[in-house]
Amino acid sequence: MTDIRQTMEAQYGEKAMERSLTIGEHYDAMDVVIEAYQKLKARVEALENHGVKFVGTWQRAQVYTRGHVVVQDGSSWVCIKDAAEGVVPSKSHEHWALMAKAGRDGKDSNR
């Protein structure tokens, strides 16, 4: 809303939003609103299309982007900030969040 107000005030003066607008100003205002809506719609679509993606076992030479999920030492990690080569999930909480901690392997179980 601030962008719309600023655009209208830049075009028609500081009091543009406090007075009755002419027909032409209404059309201009609608153009500004439509442009703001389209930008917001594009941002929402980008967010909705960027879910999580399982990419397998963590590899030291691989670059990961936000949303990638890897397995490292039996735990699952989700990349929360783009990670360069060699950024180890279990050692970089700035780039990775623990999704599921490795459980016991069951080899020591007495049945």
TIZA-338342 format. One record per atom (N, C-alpha, C, O): x, y, z; residue in three letters; residue number from 1; atom name. Coordinates in Angstrom, 1 decimal. Last residue first. Example, Ala and Ser with C-alpha at 12.3 -4.5 7.8 and 13.67 -1.06 7.14 Angstrom:
<<12.8,-2.2,7.1>,'SER',2,'N'>;
<<13.7,-1.1,7.1>,'SER',2,'CA'>;
<<12.9,0.0,7.9>,'SER',2,'C'>;
<<13.4,1.1,8.0>,'SER',2,'O'>;
<<13.2,-5.7,7.8>,'ALA',1,'N'>;
<<12.3,-4.5,7.8>,'ALA',1,'CA'>;
<<13.2,-3.3,7.8>,'ALA',1,'C'>;
<<14.2,-3.3,8.5>,'ALA',1,'O'>;
END
This chain:
<<16.2,-59.4,21.3>,'ARG',111,'N'>;
<<14.8,-59.9,21.1>,'ARG',111,'CA'>;
<<14.6,-61.2,21.6>,'ARG',111,'C'>;
<<13.5,-61.8,21.6>,'ARG',111,'O'>;
<<18.0,-56.8,21.9>,'ASN',110,'N'>;
<<17.9,-58.2,22.4>,'ASN',110,'CA'>;
<<16.4,-58.6,22.2>,'ASN',110,'C'>;
<<15.6,-58.1,23.0>,'ASN',110,'O'>;
<<19.9,-54.7,19.7>,'SER',109,'N'>;
<<18.6,-55.1,20.3>,'SER',109,'CA'>;
<<18.6,-56.6,20.7>,'SER',109,'C'>;
<<19.1,-57.4,20.0>,'SER',109,'O'>;
<<22.0,-53.8,18.3>,'ASP',108,'N'>;
<<22.2,-54.1,19.7>,'ASP',108,'CA'>;
<<20.9,-54.6,20.4>,'ASP',108,'C'>;
<<21.0,-54.9,21.6>,'ASP',108,'O'>;
<<21.0,-53.0,15.9>,'LYS',107,'N'>;
<<21.9,-54.1,15.9>,'LYS',107,'CA'>;
<<22.1,-54.6,17.3>,'LYS',107,'C'>;
<<22.4,-55.8,17.5>,'LYS',107,'O'>;
<<19.5,-50.6,15.7>,'GLY',106,'N'>;
<<18.8,-51.9,16.1>,'GLY',106,'CA'>;
<<19.7,-53.1,16.2>,'GLY',106,'C'>;
<<19.2,-54.2,16.6>,'GLY',106,'O'>;
<<20.5,-48.1,15.2>,'ASP',105,'N'>;
<<20.4,-49.1,14.1>,'ASP',105,'CA'>;
<<19.8,-50.4,14.4>,'ASP',105,'C'>;
<<19.4,-51.2,13.5>,'ASP',105,'O'>;
<<18.6,-45.3,16.3>,'ARG',104,'N'>;
<<19.5,-46.4,16.6>,'ARG',104,'CA'>;
<<19.4,-47.4,15.5>,'ARG',104,'C'>;
<<18.3,-47.6,14.9>,'ARG',104,'O'>;
<<18.3,-42.5,13.9>,'GLY',103,'N'>;
<<17.9,-43.4,15.1>,'GLY',103,'CA'>;
<<18.9,-44.4,15.3>,'GLY',103,'C'>;
<<20.0,-44.5,14.7>,'GLY',103,'O'>;
<<19.1,-39.2,13.1>,'ALA',102,'N'>;
<<19.3,-40.7,12.9>,'ALA',102,'CA'>;
<<18.9,-41.4,14.1>,'ALA',102,'C'>;
<<19.2,-41.0,15.3>,'ALA',102,'O'>;
<<16.5,-36.8,13.0>,'LYS',101,'N'>;
<<17.7,-37.3,13.5>,'LYS',101,'CA'>;
<<17.8,-38.8,13.3>,'LYS',101,'C'>;
<<16.9,-39.5,13.4>,'LYS',101,'O'>;
<<15.3,-34.8,10.5>,'ALA',100,'N'>;
<<15.0,-36.0,11.2>,'ALA',100,'CA'>;
<<16.4,-36.6,11.7>,'ALA',100,'C'>;
<<17.2,-36.9,10.8>,'ALA',100,'O'>;
<<16.2,-32.2,10.0>,'MET',99,'N'>;
<<14.8,-32.5,9.6>,'MET',99,'CA'>;
<<14.4,-33.8,10.4>,'MET',99,'C'>;
<<13.3,-33.8,11.0>,'MET',99,'O'>;
<<18.2,-29.5,10.9>,'LEU',98,'N'>;
<<18.0,-31.0,11.1>,'LEU',98,'CA'>;
<<16.5,-31.2,10.8>,'LEU',98,'C'>;
<<15.6,-30.6,11.4>,'LEU',98,'O'>;
<<19.2,-27.2,8.5>,'ALA',97,'N'>;
<<18.3,-27.5,9.6>,'ALA',97,'CA'>;
<<18.1,-29.0,9.7>,'ALA',97,'C'>;
<<17.8,-29.6,8.7>,'ALA',97,'O'>;
<<21.9,-25.2,7.2>,'TRP',96,'N'>;
<<21.2,-26.5,7.3>,'TRP',96,'CA'>;
<<20.3,-26.6,8.6>,'TRP',96,'C'>;
<<20.8,-26.1,9.6>,'TRP',96,'O'>;
<<23.2,-22.8,7.4>,'HIS',95,'N'>;
<<22.8,-23.3,6.1>,'HIS',95,'CA'>;
<<21.8,-24.5,6.1>,'HIS',95,'C'>;
<<21.1,-24.7,5.2>,'HIS',95,'O'>;
<<23.8,-22.5,10.0>,'GLU',94,'N'>;
<<23.4,-21.3,9.3>,'GLU',94,'CA'>;
<<22.8,-21.7,7.9>,'GLU',94,'C'>;
<<21.9,-21.0,7.4>,'GLU',94,'O'>;
<<24.8,-24.8,11.0>,'HIS',93,'N'>;
<<23.4,-24.5,11.3>,'HIS',93,'CA'>;
<<22.9,-23.2,10.6>,'HIS',93,'C'>;
<<21.7,-22.9,10.7>,'HIS',93,'O'>;
<<27.0,-26.8,10.0>,'SER',92,'N'>;
<<26.6,-25.5,9.6>,'SER',92,'CA'>;
<<25.1,-25.2,9.8>,'SER',92,'C'>;
<<24.3,-25.5,8.9>,'SER',92,'O'>;
<<27.5,-29.4,10.6>,'LYS',91,'N'>;
<<28.4,-28.4,11.2>,'LYS',91,'CA'>;
<<28.0,-27.0,10.8>,'LYS',91,'C'>;
<<28.7,-26.1,11.3>,'LYS',91,'O'>;
<<25.8,-31.1,9.3>,'SER',90,'N'>;
<<25.8,-31.3,10.8>,'SER',90,'CA'>;
<<26.7,-30.2,11.4>,'SER',90,'C'>;
<<26.8,-30.1,12.7>,'SER',90,'O'>;
<<26.3,-30.3,6.5>,'PRO',89,'N'>;
<<25.0,-30.1,7.2>,'PRO',89,'CA'>;
<<25.1,-30.1,8.8>,'PRO',89,'C'>;
<<24.6,-29.2,9.4>,'PRO',89,'O'>;
<<29.1,-28.6,5.4>,'VAL',88,'N'>;
<<28.6,-29.9,6.0>,'VAL',88,'CA'>;
<<27.3,-29.6,6.8>,'VAL',88,'C'>;
<<27.3,-28.7,7.7>,'VAL',88,'O'>;
<<30.0,-27.4,2.5>,'VAL',87,'N'>;
<<29.3,-26.9,3.7>,'VAL',87,'CA'>;
<<28.6,-28.1,4.3>,'VAL',87,'C'>;
<<27.6,-28.5,3.8>,'VAL',87,'O'>;
<<31.1,-28.2,0.1>,'GLY',86,'N'>;
<<31.8,-28.5,1.3>,'GLY',86,'CA'>;
<<31.2,-28.0,2.6>,'GLY',86,'C'>;
<<31.7,-28.3,3.7>,'GLY',86,'O'>;
<<30.0,-25.6,-2.0>,'GLU',85,'N'>;
<<30.6,-26.9,-1.9>,'GLU',85,'CA'>;
<<31.3,-27.1,-0.5>,'GLU',85,'C'>;
<<31.9,-26.1,0.0>,'GLU',85,'O'>;
<<27.5,-23.5,-0.3>,'ALA',84,'N'>;
<<28.6,-23.8,-1.3>,'ALA',84,'CA'>;
<<29.1,-25.2,-1.1>,'ALA',84,'C'>;
<<28.7,-25.9,-0.2>,'ALA',84,'O'>;
<<24.0,-23.2,0.0>,'ALA',83,'N'>;
<<25.3,-23.7,0.6>,'ALA',83,'CA'>;
<<26.3,-24.1,-0.5>,'ALA',83,'C'>;
<<26.0,-24.8,-1.4>,'ALA',83,'O'>;
<<21.3,-21.1,0.7>,'ASP',82,'N'>;
<<22.2,-21.7,-0.3>,'ASP',82,'CA'>;
<<23.5,-22.0,0.3>,'ASP',82,'C'>;
<<24.1,-21.2,1.0>,'ASP',82,'O'>;
<<19.5,-22.1,3.6>,'LYS',81,'N'>;
<<20.2,-21.0,2.9>,'LYS',81,'CA'>;
<<21.2,-21.6,2.0>,'LYS',81,'C'>;
<<21.9,-22.6,2.3>,'LYS',81,'O'>;
<<18.5,-24.5,4.3>,'ILE',80,'N'>;
<<17.7,-23.3,4.6>,'ILE',80,'CA'>;
<<18.3,-22.0,4.0>,'ILE',80,'C'>;
<<17.6,-20.9,4.0>,'ILE',80,'O'>;
<<18.2,-27.8,3.5>,'CYS',79,'N'>;
<<19.0,-26.6,3.3>,'CYS',79,'CA'>;
<<18.1,-25.3,3.4>,'CYS',79,'C'>;
<<17.1,-25.2,2.7>,'CYS',79,'O'>;
<<17.6,-30.3,5.8>,'VAL',78,'N'>;
<<17.0,-29.4,4.8>,'VAL',78,'CA'>;
<<17.9,-28.1,4.7>,'VAL',78,'C'>;
<<18.2,-27.5,5.7>,'VAL',78,'O'>;
<<18.6,-33.6,6.5>,'TRP',77,'N'>;
<<18.8,-32.2,6.7>,'TRP',77,'CA'>;
<<18.2,-31.4,5.5>,'TRP',77,'C'>;
<<18.2,-31.9,4.4>,'TRP',77,'O'>;
<<18.5,-36.6,8.3>,'SER',76,'N'>;
<<18.0,-35.9,7.2>,'SER',76,'CA'>;
<<18.1,-34.4,7.5>,'SER',76,'C'>;
<<17.8,-33.9,8.6>,'SER',76,'O'>;
<<21.1,-38.9,9.3>,'SER',75,'N'>;
<<20.1,-37.9,9.6>,'SER',75,'CA'>;
<<19.7,-37.2,8.3>,'SER',75,'C'>;
<<20.4,-37.1,7.4>,'SER',75,'O'>;
<<23.0,-40.7,8.4>,'GLY',74,'N'>;
<<21.8,-41.2,8.9>,'GLY',74,'CA'>;
<<20.7,-40.2,9.2>,'GLY',74,'C'>;
<<19.6,-40.6,9.5>,'GLY',74,'O'>;
<<25.1,-39.0,7.5>,'ASP',73,'N'>;
<<25.3,-39.8,8.7>,'ASP',73,'CA'>;
<<24.0,-40.3,9.3>,'ASP',73,'C'>;
<<23.8,-40.3,10.5>,'ASP',73,'O'>;
<<22.8,-37.2,5.7>,'GLN',72,'N'>;
<<24.2,-37.2,6.1>,'GLN',72,'CA'>;
<<24.3,-38.0,7.4>,'GLN',72,'C'>;
<<23.7,-37.6,8.4>,'GLN',72,'O'>;
<<20.7,-36.6,3.1>,'VAL',71,'N'>;
<<20.9,-37.5,4.2>,'VAL',71,'CA'>;
<<22.4,-37.4,4.5>,'VAL',71,'C'>;
<<23.2,-37.6,3.5>,'VAL',71,'O'>;
<<18.9,-33.5,2.2>,'VAL',70,'N'>;
<<20.0,-34.6,2.0>,'VAL',70,'CA'>;
<<20.0,-35.5,3.2>,'VAL',70,'C'>;
<<19.4,-35.1,4.3>,'VAL',70,'O'>;
<<17.0,-31.4,0.3>,'VAL',69,'N'>;
<<17.0,-32.2,1.5>,'VAL',69,'CA'>;
<<18.0,-33.3,1.2>,'VAL',69,'C'>;
<<18.0,-33.9,0.1>,'VAL',69,'O'>;
<<16.7,-28.0,-0.7>,'HIS',68,'N'>;
<<17.2,-29.3,-0.9>,'HIS',68,'CA'>;
<<17.3,-30.1,0.4>,'HIS',68,'C'>;
<<17.6,-29.5,1.4>,'HIS',68,'O'>;
<<15.9,-25.5,0.2>,'GLY',67,'N'>;
<<14.8,-26.5,-0.1>,'GLY',67,'CA'>;
<<15.4,-27.8,-0.4>,'GLY',67,'C'>;
<<14.6,-28.8,-0.4>,'GLY',67,'O'>;
<<18.4,-23.6,-1.2>,'ARG',66,'N'>;
<<17.4,-23.6,-0.2>,'ARG',66,'CA'>;
<<16.3,-24.6,-0.7>,'ARG',66,'C'>;
<<15.8,-24.6,-1.8>,'ARG',66,'O'>;
<<20.9,-25.7,-2.8>,'THR',65,'N'>;
<<20.1,-24.5,-2.7>,'THR',65,'CA'>;
<<19.0,-24.7,-1.7>,'THR',65,'C'>;
<<18.7,-25.8,-1.3>,'THR',65,'O'>;
<<24.3,-26.8,-2.9>,'TYR',64,'N'>;
<<22.9,-27.0,-2.5>,'TYR',64,'CA'>;
<<22.2,-25.6,-2.4>,'TYR',64,'C'>;
<<22.8,-24.6,-2.0>,'TYR',64,'O'>;
<<26.9,-28.2,-4.7>,'VAL',63,'N'>;
<<26.3,-27.0,-4.3>,'VAL',63,'CA'>;
<<24.9,-27.2,-4.0>,'VAL',63,'C'>;
<<24.2,-27.9,-4.8>,'VAL',63,'O'>;
<<29.2,-30.9,-4.0>,'GLN',62,'N'>;
<<27.9,-30.5,-4.5>,'GLN',62,'CA'>;
<<27.5,-29.1,-3.9>,'GLN',62,'C'>;
<<27.7,-28.9,-2.7>,'GLN',62,'O'>;
<<31.3,-32.2,-2.9>,'ALA',61,'N'>;
<<31.6,-31.3,-4.0>,'ALA',61,'CA'>;
<<30.3,-30.8,-4.7>,'ALA',61,'C'>;
<<30.4,-30.1,-5.7>,'ALA',61,'O'>;
<<30.2,-33.7,-0.7>,'ARG',60,'N'>;
<<31.1,-32.6,-0.4>,'ARG',60,'CA'>;
<<31.3,-31.6,-1.6>,'ARG',60,'C'>;
<<31.3,-30.4,-1.5>,'ARG',60,'O'>;
<<26.9,-34.7,-0.6>,'GLN',59,'N'>;
<<28.1,-34.8,-1.3>,'GLN',59,'CA'>;
<<29.0,-33.6,-1.1>,'GLN',59,'C'>;
<<28.5,-32.5,-1.3>,'GLN',59,'O'>;
<<24.4,-36.5,1.1>,'TRP',58,'N'>;
<<25.1,-35.2,1.0>,'TRP',58,'CA'>;
<<26.5,-35.6,0.3>,'TRP',58,'C'>;
<<27.2,-36.5,0.7>,'TRP',58,'O'>;
<<22.1,-38.5,-0.8>,'THR',57,'N'>;
<<23.2,-38.4,0.2>,'THR',57,'CA'>;
<<24.0,-37.2,0.0>,'THR',57,'C'>;
<<24.3,-36.8,-1.2>,'THR',57,'O'>;
<<19.2,-36.8,-2.2>,'GLY',56,'N'>;
<<20.1,-37.9,-1.9>,'GLY',56,'CA'>;
<<21.1,-37.7,-0.8>,'GLY',56,'C'>;
<<20.9,-36.8,0.1>,'GLY',56,'O'>;
<<17.5,-34.7,-2.6>,'VAL',55,'N'>;
<<18.5,-34.9,-3.6>,'VAL',55,'CA'>;
<<19.5,-36.0,-3.2>,'VAL',55,'C'>;
<<20.6,-36.1,-3.9>,'VAL',55,'O'>;
<<14.2,-33.8,-2.3>,'PHE',54,'N'>;
<<15.1,-34.7,-1.9>,'PHE',54,'CA'>;
<<16.2,-35.0,-2.9>,'PHE',54,'C'>;
<<15.9,-35.3,-4.1>,'PHE',54,'O'>;
<<13.0,-30.6,-2.0>,'LYS',53,'N'>;
<<13.4,-31.6,-3.0>,'LYS',53,'CA'>;
<<14.5,-32.5,-2.4>,'LYS',53,'C'>;
<<15.5,-32.0,-2.1>,'LYS',53,'O'>;
<<10.3,-28.4,-1.1>,'VAL',52,'N'>;
<<11.5,-29.2,-0.8>,'VAL',52,'CA'>;
<<11.8,-30.2,-1.8>,'VAL',52,'C'>;
<<10.8,-30.7,-2.5>,'VAL',52,'O'>;
<<9.3,-25.7,-3.2>,'GLY',51,'N'>;
<<9.1,-26.6,-2.0>,'GLY',51,'CA'>;
<<10.4,-27.2,-1.7>,'GLY',51,'C'>;
<<11.5,-26.7,-1.9>,'GLY',51,'O'>;
<<8.6,-23.3,-4.8>,'HIS',50,'N'>;
<<9.9,-23.6,-4.3>,'HIS',50,'CA'>;
<<9.7,-24.5,-3.0>,'HIS',50,'C'>;
<<10.0,-24.0,-1.9>,'HIS',50,'O'>;
<<6.1,-22.4,-5.5>,'ASN',49,'N'>;
<<6.8,-23.3,-6.4>,'ASN',49,'CA'>;
<<8.1,-23.8,-5.9>,'ASN',49,'C'>;
<<8.7,-24.8,-6.5>,'ASN',49,'O'>;
<<5.5,-20.4,-3.6>,'GLU',48,'N'>;
<<4.7,-21.7,-3.7>,'GLU',48,'CA'>;
<<5.4,-22.8,-4.5>,'GLU',48,'C'>;
<<5.2,-23.9,-4.2>,'GLU',48,'O'>;
<<7.3,-18.4,-4.3>,'LEU',47,'N'>;
<<7.4,-19.1,-3.0>,'LEU',47,'CA'>;
<<6.7,-20.4,-3.0>,'LEU',47,'C'>;
<<7.2,-21.4,-2.5>,'LEU',47,'O'>;
<<6.4,-17.7,-6.9>,'ALA',46,'N'>;
<<7.8,-18.2,-6.7>,'ALA',46,'CA'>;
<<7.9,-18.9,-5.4>,'ALA',46,'C'>;
<<8.6,-20.0,-5.3>,'ALA',46,'O'>;
<<3.8,-16.9,-6.3>,'GLU',45,'N'>;
<<4.0,-18.0,-7.1>,'GLU',45,'CA'>;
<<5.4,-18.6,-7.0>,'GLU',45,'C'>;
<<5.5,-19.8,-6.9>,'GLU',45,'O'>;
<<4.4,-14.6,-4.8>,'VAL',44,'N'>;
<<3.7,-15.7,-4.1>,'VAL',44,'CA'>;
<<3.9,-16.9,-4.9>,'VAL',44,'C'>;
<<4.2,-18.0,-4.4>,'VAL',44,'O'>;
<<5.7,-13.0,-6.8>,'ARG',43,'N'>;
<<6.4,-13.4,-5.6>,'ARG',43,'CA'>;
<<5.8,-14.6,-4.9>,'ARG',43,'C'>;
<<6.5,-15.5,-4.5>,'ARG',43,'O'>;
<<3.5,-12.6,-8.6>,'ALA',42,'N'>;
<<4.7,-13.3,-9.0>,'ALA',42,'CA'>;
<<5.6,-13.8,-7.8>,'ALA',42,'C'>;
<<6.1,-14.9,-7.9>,'ALA',42,'O'>;
<<1.8,-11.1,-6.9>,'LYS',41,'N'>;
<<1.4,-12.4,-7.4>,'LYS',41,'CA'>;
<<2.6,-13.3,-7.9>,'LYS',41,'C'>;
<<2.7,-14.4,-7.6>,'LYS',41,'O'>;
<<3.3,-8.8,-6.6>,'LEU',40,'N'>;
<<3.0,-9.6,-5.5>,'LEU',40,'CA'>;
<<2.6,-11.0,-5.9>,'LEU',40,'C'>;
<<3.0,-12.0,-5.3>,'LEU',40,'O'>;
<<3.2,-7.8,-9.3>,'LYS',39,'N'>;
<<4.5,-8.1,-8.6>,'LYS',39,'CA'>;
<<4.3,-9.0,-7.4>,'LYS',39,'C'>;
<<5.1,-10.0,-7.2>,'LYS',39,'O'>;
<<0.4,-7.5,-9.6>,'GLN',38,'N'>;
<<1.2,-8.5,-10.5>,'GLN',38,'CA'>;
<<2.5,-8.8,-9.9>,'GLN',38,'C'>;
<<3.0,-10.0,-9.9>,'GLN',38,'O'>;
<<-0.1,-5.5,-7.7>,'TYR',37,'N'>;
<<-0.7,-6.8,-7.6>,'TYR',37,'CA'>;
<<0.1,-7.9,-8.4>,'TYR',37,'C'>;
<<0.3,-9.0,-7.9>,'TYR',37,'O'>;
<<1.3,-3.4,-8.8>,'ALA',36,'N'>;
<<1.6,-3.8,-7.5>,'ALA',36,'CA'>;
<<1.1,-5.3,-7.3>,'ALA',36,'C'>;
<<1.8,-6.1,-6.7>,'ALA',36,'O'>;
<<-0.2,-3.1,-11.3>,'GLU',35,'N'>;
<<1.2,-3.4,-11.3>,'GLU',35,'CA'>;
<<1.7,-4.0,-9.9>,'GLU',35,'C'>;
<<2.5,-4.9,-9.9>,'GLU',35,'O'>;
<<-2.7,-2.5,-10.2>,'ILE',34,'N'>;
<<-2.6,-3.7,-11.0>,'ILE',34,'CA'>;
<<-1.1,-4.1,-11.1>,'ILE',34,'C'>;
<<-0.7,-5.2,-10.9>,'ILE',34,'O'>;
<<-2.2,0.0,-9.0>,'VAL',33,'N'>;
<<-2.6,-1.1,-8.2>,'VAL',33,'CA'>;
<<-2.4,-2.4,-8.9>,'VAL',33,'C'>;
<<-2.0,-3.4,-8.3>,'VAL',33,'O'>;
<<-1.5,1.5,-11.3>,'VAL',32,'N'>;
<<-0.5,1.4,-10.2>,'VAL',32,'CA'>;
<<-0.9,0.2,-9.3>,'VAL',32,'C'>;
<<0.0,-0.6,-8.9>,'VAL',32,'O'>;
<<-3.9,1.4,-12.7>,'ASP',31,'N'>;
<<-2.6,0.9,-13.3>,'ASP',31,'CA'>;
<<-1.6,0.6,-12.2>,'ASP',31,'C'>;
<<-0.9,-0.4,-12.2>,'ASP',31,'O'>;
<<-5.5,2.8,-10.9>,'MET',30,'N'>;
<<-5.8,1.4,-11.2>,'MET',30,'CA'>;
<<-4.5,0.7,-11.8>,'MET',30,'C'>;
<<-4.2,-0.4,-11.5>,'MET',30,'O'>;
<<-4.4,5.4,-11.1>,'ALA',29,'N'>;
<<-4.4,4.7,-9.8>,'ALA',29,'CA'>;
<<-4.6,3.2,-10.0>,'ALA',29,'C'>;
<<-3.9,2.3,-9.4>,'ALA',29,'O'>;
<<-5.1,5.9,-13.8>,'ASP',28,'N'>;
<<-3.7,5.9,-13.4>,'ASP',28,'CA'>;
<<-3.5,5.1,-12.1>,'ASP',28,'C'>;
<<-2.6,4.3,-11.9>,'ASP',28,'O'>;
<<-7.9,6.0,-13.4>,'TYR',27,'N'>;
<<-7.3,5.0,-14.3>,'TYR',27,'CA'>;
<<-5.8,4.8,-14.0>,'TYR',27,'C'>;
<<-5.3,3.7,-14.0>,'TYR',27,'O'>;
<<-8.1,8.2,-11.7>,'HIS',26,'N'>;
<<-8.6,6.8,-11.3>,'HIS',26,'CA'>;
<<-8.0,5.7,-12.1>,'HIS',26,'C'>;
<<-7.5,4.7,-11.6>,'HIS',26,'O'>;
<<-7.1,10.2,-13.3>,'GLU',25,'N'>;
<<-6.4,9.8,-12.1>,'GLU',25,'CA'>;
<<-6.8,8.4,-11.6>,'GLU',25,'C'>;
<<-6.0,7.7,-11.1>,'GLU',25,'O'>;
<<-9.2,10.3,-15.1>,'GLY',24,'N'>;
<<-7.9,10.0,-15.6>,'GLY',24,'CA'>;
<<-7.0,9.5,-14.4>,'GLY',24,'C'>;
<<-6.3,8.6,-14.6>,'GLY',24,'O'>;
<<-11.3,11.2,-13.4>,'ILE',23,'N'>;
<<-11.4,9.9,-14.1>,'ILE',23,'CA'>;
<<-10.0,9.5,-14.6>,'ILE',23,'C'>;
<<-9.7,8.3,-14.4>,'ILE',23,'O'>;
<<-9.8,12.7,-10.5>,'THR',22,'N'>;
<<-10.4,12.8,-11.8>,'THR',22,'CA'>;
<<-10.5,11.4,-12.4>,'THR',22,'C'>;
<<-9.9,10.4,-11.9>,'THR',22,'O'>;
<<-10.5,12.1,-7.0>,'LEU',21,'N'>;
<<-9.6,12.0,-8.2>,'LEU',21,'CA'>;
<<-10.5,12.2,-9.4>,'LEU',21,'C'>;
<<-11.7,12.0,-9.5>,'LEU',21,'O'>;
<<-10.8,14.0,-4.0>,'SER',20,'N'>;
<<-11.4,13.3,-5.1>,'SER',20,'CA'>;
<<-10.5,13.3,-6.3>,'SER',20,'C'>;
<<-9.9,14.3,-6.7>,'SER',20,'O'>;
<<-8.0,13.6,-1.7>,'ARG',19,'N'>;
<<-9.0,14.4,-2.4>,'ARG',19,'CA'>;
<<-9.7,13.5,-3.4>,'ARG',19,'C'>;
<<-9.2,12.4,-3.7>,'ARG',19,'O'>;
<<-6.0,12.1,-0.6>,'GLU',18,'N'>;
<<-7.0,12.7,0.3>,'GLU',18,'CA'>;
<<-8.1,13.5,-0.4>,'GLU',18,'C'>;
<<-8.9,14.1,0.3>,'GLU',18,'O'>;
<<-4.1,11.3,-2.3>,'MET',17,'N'>;
<<-5.0,10.3,-1.8>,'MET',17,'CA'>;
<<-6.0,10.8,-0.8>,'MET',17,'C'>;
<<-6.8,10.1,-0.3>,'MET',17,'O'>;
<<-2.7,13.7,-2.9>,'ALA',16,'N'>;
<<-3.5,13.0,-3.9>,'ALA',16,'CA'>;
<<-4.4,12.0,-3.4>,'ALA',16,'C'>;
<<-5.5,11.7,-4.0>,'ALA',16,'O'>;
<<-1.2,15.4,-1.4>,'LYS',15,'N'>;
<<-2.6,15.2,-1.0>,'LYS',15,'CA'>;
<<-3.4,14.4,-2.0>,'LYS',15,'C'>;
<<-4.6,14.4,-1.9>,'LYS',15,'O'>;
<<1.3,15.6,-2.8>,'GLU',14,'N'>;
<<1.2,15.0,-1.5>,'GLU',14,'CA'>;
<<-0.2,14.6,-1.0>,'GLU',14,'C'>;
<<-0.4,13.6,-0.3>,'GLU',14,'O'>;
<<1.0,14.9,-6.3>,'GLY',13,'N'>;
<<1.1,15.7,-5.2>,'GLY',13,'CA'>;
<<0.9,15.0,-3.9>,'GLY',13,'C'>;
<<0.2,13.9,-3.9>,'GLY',13,'O'>;
<<0.8,13.1,-8.5>,'TYR',12,'N'>;
<<-0.3,14.1,-8.3>,'TYR',12,'CA'>;
<<-0.2,15.0,-7.1>,'TYR',12,'C'>;
<<-1.1,15.7,-6.8>,'TYR',12,'O'>;
<<3.1,11.5,-8.5>,'GLN',11,'N'>;
<<2.5,11.9,-9.8>,'GLN',11,'CA'>;
<<1.6,13.1,-9.6>,'GLN',11,'C'>;
<<1.5,14.0,-10.4>,'GLN',11,'O'>;
<<3.7,11.0,-5.9>,'ALA',10,'N'>;
<<4.8,11.5,-6.7>,'ALA',10,'CA'>;
<<4.2,12.1,-8.0>,'ALA',10,'C'>;
<<4.7,13.1,-8.6>,'ALA',10,'O'>;
<<1.3,10.0,-4.9>,'GLU',9,'N'>;
<<1.8,11.3,-4.4>,'GLU',9,'CA'>;
<<2.9,11.9,-5.3>,'GLU',9,'C'>;
<<2.9,13.1,-5.5>,'GLU',9,'O'>;
<<1.3,7.6,-6.3>,'MET',8,'N'>;
<<0.2,8.5,-6.5>,'MET',8,'CA'>;
<<0.7,9.9,-6.1>,'MET',8,'C'>;
<<0.4,10.9,-6.8>,'MET',8,'O'>;
<<3.6,6.4,-5.2>,'THR',7,'N'>;
<<3.5,6.6,-6.6>,'THR',7,'CA'>;
<<2.5,7.7,-6.9>,'THR',7,'C'>;
<<2.7,8.5,-7.8>,'THR',7,'O'>;
<<2.9,6.2,-2.5>,'GLN',6,'N'>;
<<4.1,7.0,-2.9>,'GLN',6,'CA'>;
<<4.0,7.3,-4.4>,'GLN',6,'C'>;
<<4.3,8.4,-4.8>,'GLN',6,'O'>;
<<0.7,4.5,-2.6>,'ARG',5,'N'>;
<<0.5,5.9,-2.0>,'ARG',5,'CA'>;
<<1.7,6.8,-2.5>,'ARG',5,'C'>;
<<1.5,7.9,-3.0>,'ARG',5,'O'>;
<<1.9,2.2,-3.5>,'ILE',4,'N'>;
<<0.8,2.8,-4.2>,'ILE',4,'CA'>;
<<0.7,4.3,-3.8>,'ILE',4,'C'>;
<<0.6,5.2,-4.7>,'ILE',4,'O'>;
<<3.7,1.7,-1.5>,'ASP',3,'N'>;
<<4.2,1.9,-2.8>,'ASP',3,'CA'>;
<<3.2,2.6,-3.7>,'ASP',3,'C'>;
<<3.5,3.5,-4.4>,'ASP',3,'O'>;
<<2.0,1.2,0.7>,'THR',2,'N'>;
<<2.9,2.3,0.7>,'THR',2,'CA'>;
<<3.4,2.7,-0.7>,'THR',2,'C'>;
<<3.5,3.9,-1.0>,'THR',2,'O'>;
<<0.8,-1.2,0.0>,'MET',1,'N'>;
<<0.0,0.0,0.0>,'MET',1,'CA'>;
<<0.9,1.3,0.0>,'MET',1,'C'>;
<<0.5,2.3,-0.6>,'MET',1,'O'>;
END
